[in-house]
Amino acid sequence: MSKYYGCGLTIPTNLEGLRVLDLGSGSGRDCYVASKLVGKNGHVIGVDMTDEQLRVADAHKDFHAEKFGFANVEFQKGNIEELGKLEIEKESLDLIISNCVINLATDKKAVLQGAYDLLKEGGEIYFSDVYSDRRIPQDLVDDPVLYGECLSGALYWNDFLAISKDVGFLDPRTVSSNRITIEDEELMEKVGNINFYSVTYRLMKLPKLESDCEDYGQAVRYKGTIDHNKDAFELDDHHLFEAGRIKTVCGNTYMMLQDTRFKEHFDFWGDFSTHYGIFEGCGGSAPFNTENTNSDETAPCC
């Protein structure tokens, strides 16, 4: 653990048999946790650009193989901004994880584009990172202390959403978020009124997702069959599915459950044949007044 530089374990559920990539794998801790969770039929790849970290990670491969009863982990040296140079086939991964690493990349769009290219359709990138509530001035971005604290490399959250959608992750979902407390007075003085948040996102590679959550009259029911999630399954911070309870969902959420590894754990009702408008409470609202203040008057058509 003395060589671990992450900020908490960030791994989703239902991993049996998956092919997983860890961006910025460091000493390999998350890789070995994932190794156990994917099992003997899964595979985990860690990528890091630091020789010392790779040496530490490699040194523990035999120990974990003996402990788990199978060997399913490998480590590659590489830059997460150049994932296309790794010895990994395109569209071959089920899941990509990352733990407070992407904010250190100078070209974050390149990271997300590379991740998108390596994922199978229906795969996802599930990761934790630091975001800000506004764009950070260049002089702070260039500050080595703030950068080393994983602050000045943080993206403004709305820019992150725009970049994600631009590369193909059309409906980013927030899993959890917490405001970061800065206690160092010198750092507080530098960042001023900028607020920072630790956020876990899941971005799914589903090309048919829409830009907003639309209502098609669909519903799902969670079977309670995902390990360690018998009573309920949480897709994101506003979609909790209780076992046995039918829940109406928007078209995007329907696809995130039906066209991914979660399909076998749900029952589904409906299709996309009839559109009922925006999905209330999830996809925003109509950008105009929907109430007629005088029932005896009608507006002209143009």
C-alpha positions as CSV (number, residue, x, y, z in Angstrom):
1,M,0.0,0.0,0.0
2,S,3.0,2.3,0.4
3,K,3.2,2.5,-3.4
4,Y,-0.6,3.1,-3.9
5,Y,-1.4,6.6,-5.1
6,G,-5.2,6.3,-5.9
7,C,-8.0,7.9,-4.1
8,G,-10.3,5.0,-3.2
9,L,-11.5,1.8,-4.9
10,T,-13.6,2.5,-8.0
11,I,-14.9,-0.7,-9.5
12,P,-18.5,-1.4,-10.5
13,T,-20.5,-4.6,-9.9
14,N,-21.2,-7.7,-12.1
15,L,-17.7,-8.3,-13.4
16,E,-17.6,-12.1,-13.8
17,G,-15.8,-13.0,-17.1
18,L,-15.1,-9.5,-18.2
19,R,-12.1,-8.2,-20.0
20,V,-10.9,-5.1,-18.1
21,L,-8.4,-2.3,-18.5
22,D,-7.1,-0.1,-15.7
23,L,-5.8,3.3,-16.7
24,G,-2.9,4.4,-14.6
25,S,-2.7,1.1,-12.8
26,G,0.2,2.1,-10.5
27,S,1.3,-0.6,-8.1
28,G,-1.5,-2.8,-9.4
29,R,-3.8,-2.8,-6.4
30,D,-7.1,-2.2,-8.3
31,C,-6.0,-4.7,-11.0
32,Y,-5.6,-7.4,-8.5
33,V,-9.0,-6.6,-6.9
34,A,-10.5,-6.7,-10.4
35,S,-8.6,-10.0,-11.1
36,K,-10.5,-11.7,-8.3
37,L,-13.9,-10.2,-9.3
38,V,-13.6,-11.2,-13.0
39,G,-12.6,-14.7,-12.2
40,K,-10.7,-17.3,-14.1
41,N,-12.6,-16.6,-17.3
42,G,-11.9,-12.8,-17.2
43,H,-8.8,-10.9,-17.9
44,V,-7.3,-7.6,-16.5
45,I,-4.8,-5.3,-18.1
46,G,-3.0,-2.5,-16.2
47,V,-1.4,0.3,-18.1
48,D,1.1,2.8,-16.5
49,M,3.9,4.9,-17.7
50,T,6.1,4.6,-14.7
51,D,8.8,1.9,-14.6
52,E,9.0,1.7,-10.8
53,Q,5.2,1.2,-10.5
54,L,5.2,-1.4,-13.1
55,R,8.0,-3.2,-11.4
56,V,6.1,-3.3,-8.1
57,A,2.9,-4.4,-9.9
58,D,4.7,-7.2,-11.7
59,A,6.4,-8.5,-8.6
60,H,3.0,-9.5,-7.1
61,K,1.6,-11.4,-10.1
62,D,2.8,-14.9,-8.9
63,F,1.5,-14.2,-5.3
64,H,-2.0,-13.4,-6.5
65,A,-2.1,-16.2,-9.1
66,E,-1.4,-18.7,-6.4
67,K,-3.8,-17.1,-4.0
68,F,-6.7,-16.9,-6.5
69,G,-5.9,-20.2,-8.3
70,F,-5.6,-18.5,-11.7
71,A,-3.4,-16.0,-13.5
72,N,-5.4,-13.4,-15.5
73,V,-3.4,-10.1,-15.0
74,E,-0.9,-8.4,-17.2
75,F,0.7,-5.0,-17.2
76,Q,1.8,-2.8,-20.1
77,K,3.8,0.3,-20.2
78,G,2.1,3.2,-22.0
79,N,0.6,6.6,-22.0
80,I,-3.1,6.8,-21.3
81,E,-3.3,9.6,-24.0
82,E,-2.1,7.0,-26.5
83,L,-4.2,3.9,-25.8
84,G,-4.2,3.0,-29.5
85,K,-0.5,2.1,-29.1
86,L,-1.1,-0.6,-26.5
87,E,-1.2,-4.3,-27.4
88,I,-5.0,-4.4,-27.2
89,E,-7.4,-4.9,-30.1
90,K,-10.0,-2.3,-30.7
91,E,-13.5,-3.1,-29.5
92,S,-12.2,-5.9,-27.3
93,L,-12.8,-4.6,-23.8
94,D,-15.9,-4.9,-21.6
95,L,-14.8,-2.4,-19.0
96,I,-12.3,0.4,-18.4
97,I,-11.6,1.6,-14.9
98,S,-9.5,4.5,-13.6
99,N,-8.8,6.0,-10.2
100,C,-8.0,9.8,-10.1
101,V,-5.6,9.6,-13.1
102,I,-7.4,11.2,-16.1
103,N,-7.2,14.7,-14.5
104,L,-3.4,14.4,-14.8
105,A,-3.6,14.0,-18.5
106,T,-3.0,17.1,-20.7
107,D,-5.2,15.8,-23.5
108,K,-8.3,14.4,-21.8
109,K,-10.2,14.1,-25.0
110,A,-7.5,11.7,-26.4
111,V,-7.9,9.5,-23.3
112,L,-11.7,9.3,-23.7
113,Q,-11.4,8.7,-27.4
114,G,-8.9,6.0,-26.9
115,A,-11.1,4.4,-24.3
116,Y,-14.1,4.5,-26.6
117,D,-12.2,2.9,-29.4
118,L,-11.1,0.0,-27.2
119,L,-14.5,-0.8,-25.7
120,K,-17.0,-3.2,-27.2
121,E,-20.4,-1.9,-27.9
122,G,-22.3,-2.1,-24.6
123,G,-19.0,-1.7,-22.7
124,E,-18.3,1.1,-20.3
125,I,-15.7,3.3,-18.7
126,Y,-16.3,3.6,-14.9
127,F,-14.0,5.9,-13.1
128,S,-13.4,8.4,-10.3
129,D,-11.8,11.8,-10.8
130,V,-11.7,15.5,-9.8
131,Y,-13.8,18.2,-11.4
132,S,-14.3,21.9,-10.9
133,D,-17.4,24.1,-11.0
134,R,-15.7,26.5,-13.5
135,R,-12.8,26.6,-16.0
136,I,-9.5,26.9,-14.3
137,P,-7.2,29.9,-15.3
138,Q,-4.0,28.9,-17.1
139,D,-1.7,30.2,-14.4
140,L,-3.3,27.8,-11.9
141,V,-3.2,25.0,-14.5
142,D,0.6,25.6,-14.7
143,D,1.1,25.6,-11.0
144,P,3.1,22.4,-10.1
145,V,1.8,22.2,-6.5
146,L,-1.9,22.4,-7.6
147,Y,-1.3,20.0,-10.4
148,G,0.4,17.5,-8.0
149,E,-2.6,17.8,-5.7
150,C,-4.9,16.7,-8.6
151,L,-6.6,20.1,-8.6
152,S,-5.4,22.3,-11.4
153,G,-5.8,19.5,-13.9
154,A,-9.4,19.1,-13.1
155,L,-11.9,19.7,-16.0
156,Y,-14.9,22.0,-15.6
157,W,-17.7,19.5,-15.3
158,N,-19.7,20.9,-18.2
159,D,-16.6,20.7,-20.5
160,F,-16.2,17.1,-19.4
161,L,-19.7,16.3,-20.5
162,A,-19.2,18.0,-23.8
163,I,-16.0,16.1,-24.5
164,S,-17.6,12.8,-23.5
165,K,-20.5,13.3,-25.8
166,D,-18.2,14.4,-28.7
167,V,-16.2,11.2,-28.6
168,G,-19.3,9.0,-28.5
169,F,-20.3,8.6,-24.8
170,L,-23.7,10.2,-25.4
171,D,-25.3,10.1,-21.9
172,P,-22.7,10.3,-19.1
173,R,-24.1,9.2,-15.8
174,T,-23.0,10.4,-12.4
175,V,-22.7,7.6,-9.9
176,S,-21.6,9.6,-6.9
177,S,-20.2,13.1,-6.1
178,N,-18.7,14.8,-3.1
179,R,-17.3,18.3,-2.6
180,I,-13.5,18.3,-1.9
181,T,-12.5,20.2,1.2
182,I,-9.2,22.1,0.9
183,E,-7.6,22.7,4.3
184,D,-4.2,24.0,3.3
185,E,-4.5,27.8,3.5
186,E,-1.9,28.4,0.7
187,L,-3.9,26.2,-1.7
188,M,-7.1,27.9,-0.6
189,E,-5.6,31.3,-1.4
190,K,-4.6,30.1,-4.9
191,V,-7.9,28.5,-5.9
192,G,-10.1,31.3,-4.6
193,N,-13.8,30.6,-5.3
194,I,-13.2,27.5,-7.4
195,N,-15.0,24.5,-6.0
196,F,-13.7,21.0,-6.6
197,Y,-15.6,17.7,-6.5
198,S,-14.7,14.0,-6.5
199,V,-17.0,12.4,-8.9
200,T,-17.5,8.8,-10.1
201,Y,-18.9,8.6,-13.7
202,R,-20.0,5.7,-15.8
203,L,-19.9,6.3,-19.6
204,M,-21.4,3.6,-21.7
205,K,-20.6,2.9,-25.4
206,L,-24.1,2.7,-26.8
207,P,-24.3,4.5,-30.2
208,K,-28.1,4.7,-30.2
209,L,-28.4,6.7,-27.0
210,E,-30.2,10.0,-27.4
211,S,-29.0,13.4,-26.2
212,D,-31.8,13.6,-23.7
213,C,-33.9,11.1,-21.7
214,E,-37.0,10.4,-23.8
215,D,-40.2,8.6,-22.8
216,Y,-41.3,5.5,-24.8
217,G,-43.5,4.1,-22.1
218,Q,-41.0,1.5,-21.1
219,A,-40.4,-0.3,-17.8
220,V,-38.0,-2.7,-16.2
221,R,-37.9,-4.9,-13.1
222,Y,-34.6,-5.9,-11.3
223,K,-34.4,-9.6,-10.5
224,G,-32.1,-9.2,-7.5
225,T,-29.5,-11.5,-9.1
226,I,-26.3,-9.4,-9.1
227,D,-23.9,-10.6,-6.5
228,H,-23.8,-8.4,-3.4
229,N,-26.8,-6.4,-4.8
230,K,-29.6,-8.8,-3.8
231,D,-32.0,-6.0,-2.6
232,A,-31.3,-3.3,-5.1
233,F,-29.1,-2.2,-7.9
234,E,-27.8,1.3,-8.4
235,L,-27.1,2.3,-12.0
236,D,-26.3,5.9,-11.1
237,D,-27.2,8.6,-8.5
238,H,-30.8,8.8,-9.6
239,H,-31.6,5.3,-10.8
240,L,-32.0,2.8,-7.9
241,F,-33.8,-0.4,-8.9
242,E,-35.3,-2.4,-6.0
243,A,-35.6,-6.1,-6.5
244,G,-39.0,-7.2,-7.7
245,R,-40.4,-3.7,-8.2
246,I,-41.4,-2.5,-11.7
247,K,-40.0,0.9,-12.5
248,T,-40.7,3.1,-15.5
249,V,-37.5,4.3,-17.3
250,C,-36.4,6.6,-20.1
251,G,-35.2,5.1,-23.4
252,N,-31.6,5.7,-22.6
253,T,-31.8,3.9,-19.2
254,Y,-33.7,1.1,-20.9
255,M,-30.8,0.6,-23.4
256,M,-28.2,0.9,-20.6
257,L,-29.8,-2.1,-19.0
258,Q,-30.9,-4.2,-22.0
259,D,-27.9,-3.7,-24.3
260,T,-25.2,-4.3,-21.7
261,R,-24.0,-7.0,-19.3
262,F,-26.9,-6.1,-17.0
263,K,-29.5,-7.6,-19.4
264,E,-29.9,-11.0,-17.7
265,H,-30.6,-9.4,-14.4
266,F,-33.7,-7.5,-15.6
267,D,-37.2,-8.1,-17.0
268,F,-38.2,-5.6,-19.7
269,W,-41.5,-4.2,-21.0
270,G,-42.0,-2.0,-24.0
271,D,-40.1,-0.9,-27.1
272,F,-39.4,2.3,-29.1
273,S,-42.4,2.3,-31.3
274,T,-44.3,5.1,-29.6
275,H,-42.7,8.3,-28.3
276,Y,-44.4,10.2,-25.4
277,G,-42.1,13.2,-25.2
278,I,-39.4,14.0,-22.7
279,F,-39.1,11.7,-19.7
280,E,-40.2,13.8,-16.7
281,G,-37.8,14.1,-13.8
282,C,-34.9,12.7,-15.8
283,G,-34.7,14.4,-19.2
284,G,-35.5,17.9,-18.3
285,S,-38.6,19.7,-19.4
286,A,-40.1,21.4,-22.4
287,P,-38.4,24.8,-23.0
288,F,-41.7,26.7,-23.2
289,N,-44.9,27.4,-21.2
290,T,-47.1,24.3,-21.4
291,E,-50.0,25.8,-19.4
292,N,-52.7,27.7,-21.2
293,T,-53.7,30.6,-18.8
294,N,-56.9,31.3,-20.7
295,S,-58.8,28.3,-22.0
296,D,-60.9,30.5,-24.3
297,E,-57.9,31.7,-26.2
298,T,-55.6,29.9,-28.5
299,A,-52.3,31.1,-29.8
300,P,-51.8,31.6,-33.5
301,C,-49.9,28.9,-35.4
302,C,-47.1,31.3,-36.2
